[in-house]
């Protein structure tokens, strides 16, 4: 094998690893974006659309390495806070008690 062939194959290998690393970064970014959207979606956290992830799902993602320790703790606080707020009848986004017939939206709508 000549020097030019050896240099060409090592360059190809390096470019292949760079492309693979980039793909992993992009996939991870989309995963975190989806998690963020799911955690903050919906007007009313009690609604099905705004319920977000369960604590069990967060634990599984953390165990798989999809969430760092810091991300897991932050998301866990959000889930626990939403659960506590729902149990107390307080809107966790506004801190205002939910009215029985107001629909939970500003202006009583």
PETA-V323686 format. One record per residue. N is the residue number from 1. SS is DSSP state (~ for helix, > for strand, _ for the rest). OMEGA is omega in radians with two decimals (* if undefined). Layout:
<<N | SS | OMEGA> <N | SS | OMEGA>>
//
This chain:
<<1 | _ | -3.14> <2 | _ | 3.13> <3 | ~ | -3.13> <4 | ~ | 3.12> <5 | ~ | 3.14> <6 | ~ | 3.13> <7 | ~ | 3.13> <8 | ~ | -3.12> <9 | ~ | 3.11> <10 | ~ | 3.08> <11 | ~ | 3.10> <12 | ~ | 3.12> <13 | ~ | 3.12> <14 | ~ | 3.12> <15 | ~ | 3.10> <16 | ~ | 3.11> <17 | ~ | 3.11> <18 | ~ | 3.12> <19 | ~ | 3.12> <20 | ~ | 3.11> <21 | ~ | 3.11> <22 | ~ | 3.13> <23 | ~ | 3.11> <24 | ~ | 3.11> <25 | ~ | 3.14> <26 | ~ | 3.13> <27 | ~ | 3.10> <28 | ~ | 3.11> <29 | ~ | 3.11> <30 | ~ | 3.11> <31 | ~ | 3.11> <32 | ~ | 3.09> <33 | ~ | 3.11> <34 | ~ | 3.10> <35 | ~ | -3.13> <36 | ~ | 3.12> <37 | ~ | -3.10> <38 | ~ | -3.13> <39 | ~ | -3.05> <40 | ~ | -3.09> <41 | _ | 3.04> <42 | _ | 3.11> <43 | _ | -2.99> <44 | _ | -3.10> <45 | _ | 3.09> <46 | _ | 3.12> <47 | _ | 3.11> <48 | _ | -3.11> <49 | _ | -3.07> <50 | _ | -3.06> <51 | _ | 3.09> <52 | _ | -3.11> <53 | _ | 3.03> <54 | _ | 3.11> <55 | ~ | 3.10> <56 | ~ | 3.13> <57 | ~ | 3.10> <58 | ~ | 3.12> <59 | ~ | 3.11> <60 | ~ | 3.13> <61 | ~ | 3.12> <62 | ~ | 3.14> <63 | ~ | 3.11> <64 | ~ | -3.11> <65 | _ | 3.13> <66 | _ | 3.11> <67 | _ | 3.03> <68 | _ | 3.12> <69 | ~ | -3.12> <70 | ~ | 3.13> <71 | ~ | 3.13> <72 | ~ | -3.13> <73 | ~ | 3.13> <74 | ~ | -3.13> <75 | ~ | 3.12> <76 | ~ | 3.11> <77 | ~ | 3.13> <78 | ~ | -3.10> <79 | ~ | -3.14> <80 | ~ | 3.11> <81 | ~ | 3.11> <82 | ~ | -3.14> <83 | ~ | 3.13> <84 | ~ | 3.14> <85 | ~ | 3.11> <86 | ~ | -3.13> <87 | ~ | -3.12> <88 | ~ | 3.13> <89 | _ | -3.13> <90 | > | 3.06> <91 | _ | -3.07> <92 | _ | 3.13> <93 | _ | -3.07> <94 | _ | -3.07> <95 | _ | -3.10> <96 | _ | 3.08> <97 | > | 3.12> <98 | _ | 3.08> <99 | _ | -3.10> <100 | _ | -3.05> <101 | _ | -3.03> <102 | _ | 3.14> <103 | _ | 3.06> <104 | _ | -3.10> <105 | _ | 3.12> <106 | ~ | 3.11> <107 | ~ | 3.09> <108 | ~ | -3.05> <109 | _ | *>>
//
